[in-house]
Amino acid sequence: MKPLVSEAIETYCREHSARPSALLQELEAYTIAHCAQPQMITGALEGAMLGLLIKLTGARRILEVGMFTGYSALTMAEALPEDGMILSCDVNPDTTAIAQSFFRRSPHGRKIEVRLGPALDTLAALEAGREFDLAFIDADKENYIGYYEAALARLRSGGLVVADNVLWSGAVLNPKHESDRAIVAFNDHMQRDGRVEHVMLTIRDGITLARKR
Ligand SMILES: C[S@@+](CC[C@H](N)C(=O)[O-])C[C@H]1O[C@@H](n2cnc3c(N)ncnc32)[C@H](O)[C@@H]1O
């Protein structure tokens, strides 16, 4: 992921936003040192935004699609009230094991319920009546429309979808690869969707916020 603004501006924004906890800083450093594609991590700036969104909306029940080593899940868990919970989906057992080792070290880790497996299968198998206040979509781009539809069906009225990487390092303007075209299709899908009010933000790699009517 390449930030859309210069590295200097990105760093300045991060340094003038809420600071991550010591454990989140350790998790980020561990991910960079030990994992392939560490740039997938949400990081401090987007983490600060997610935490603020949770507090502003009063969200208590969160769905996450794409956990990786758990940075965004742990950030959101720290922002949730004591009775809050996150259902977090990922398909990679190795990065999931890293995430869980960090969750165990946090007093907020018990708020995170991990589901290992393709997220579309996990979402299709969810208990009837299970609802969420906020859904964070940050997994494989080819399935974004599927994740969005499944999440929206489970979101309460007034709930929020947060979709990451919607500008895909700018590739949306000149799509060449399958993932580029998938993000373009997702953005067009949302733009036509009268069920939500939404805004696309140029924070990091592009984030769309959509409130279910
Ligand atoms: C961008 S990373 C998520 C980053 C994470 N939110 C964070 O803050 O570090 C995308 C994740 O989606 C996962 N993923 C890819 N395909 C998936 C699928 N079909 N179902 C569930 N997760 C999937 C990958 O294993 C990867 O961990």
The ligand as an SDF file (V2000), in Angstrom:
LIG
                    3D

 27 29  0  0  0  0  0  0  0  0999 V2000
   -5.1090   -6.0070    4.3050 C   0  0  0  0  0  0  0  0  0  0  0  0
   -5.0100   -7.4470    5.2690 S   0  0  0  0  0  0  0  0  0  0  0  0
   -5.9390   -6.9990    6.7010 C   0  0  0  0  0  0  0  0  0  0  0  0
   -5.2010   -6.0180    7.5680 C   0  0  0  0  0  0  0  0  0  0  0  0
   -5.7660   -5.8730    8.9470 C   0  0  0  0  0  0  0  0  0  0  0  0
   -7.0790   -5.2590    8.9320 N   0  0  0  0  0  0  0  0  0  0  0  0
   -4.8080   -5.0970    9.8230 C   0  0  0  0  0  0  0  0  0  0  0  0
   -5.1670   -4.0700   10.3790 O   0  0  0  0  0  0  0  0  0  0  0  0
   -3.6510   -5.4960    9.9540 O   0  0  0  0  0  0  0  0  0  0  0  0
   -6.0600   -8.5390    4.3790 C   0  0  0  0  0  0  0  0  0  0  0  0
   -6.3260   -9.8710    5.0650 C   0  0  0  0  0  0  0  0  0  0  0  0
   -7.4100  -10.4970    4.3640 O   0  0  0  0  0  0  0  0  0  0  0  0
   -7.2350  -11.8780    4.4760 C   0  0  0  0  0  0  0  0  0  0  0  0
   -8.0260  -12.5770    3.4620 N   0  0  0  0  0  0  0  0  0  0  0  0
   -7.7550  -12.7410    2.1330 C   0  0  0  0  0  0  0  0  0  0  0  0
   -8.7100  -13.4560    1.5580 N   0  0  0  0  0  0  0  0  0  0  0  0
   -9.6250  -13.7530    2.5180 C   0  0  0  0  0  0  0  0  0  0  0  0
  -10.8440  -14.4750    2.5290 C   0  0  0  0  0  0  0  0  0  0  0  0
  -11.3390  -15.0320    1.4280 N   0  0  0  0  0  0  0  0  0  0  0  0
  -11.5090  -14.5770    3.6960 N   0  0  0  0  0  0  0  0  0  0  0  0
  -11.0230  -14.0100    4.8350 C   0  0  0  0  0  0  0  0  0  0  0  0
   -9.8800  -13.3090    4.8690 N   0  0  0  0  0  0  0  0  0  0  0  0
   -9.1810  -13.1890    3.7360 C   0  0  0  0  0  0  0  0  0  0  0  0
   -5.7240  -12.0830    4.3090 C   0  0  0  0  0  0  0  0  0  0  0  0
   -5.3310  -13.3310    4.8580 O   0  0  0  0  0  0  0  0  0  0  0  0
   -5.1670  -10.8600    5.0440 C   0  0  0  0  0  0  0  0  0  0  0  0
   -4.7950  -11.2010    6.3700 O   0  0  0  0  0  0  0  0  0  0  0  0
  1  2  1  0
  2  3  1  0
  2 10  1  0
  3  4  1  0
  4  5  1  0
  5  6  1  0
  5  7  1  0
  7  8  2  0
  7  9  1  0
 10 11  1  0
 11 12  1  0
 11 26  1  0
 12 13  1  0
 13 14  1  0
 13 24  1  0
 14 15  1  0
 14 23  1  0
 15 16  2  0
 16 17  1  0
 17 18  1  0
 17 23  2  0
 18 19  1  0
 18 20  2  0
 20 21  1  0
 21 22  2  0
 22 23  1  0
 24 25  1  0
 24 26  1  0
 26 27  1  0
M  CHG  2   2   1   9  -1
M  END
$$$$
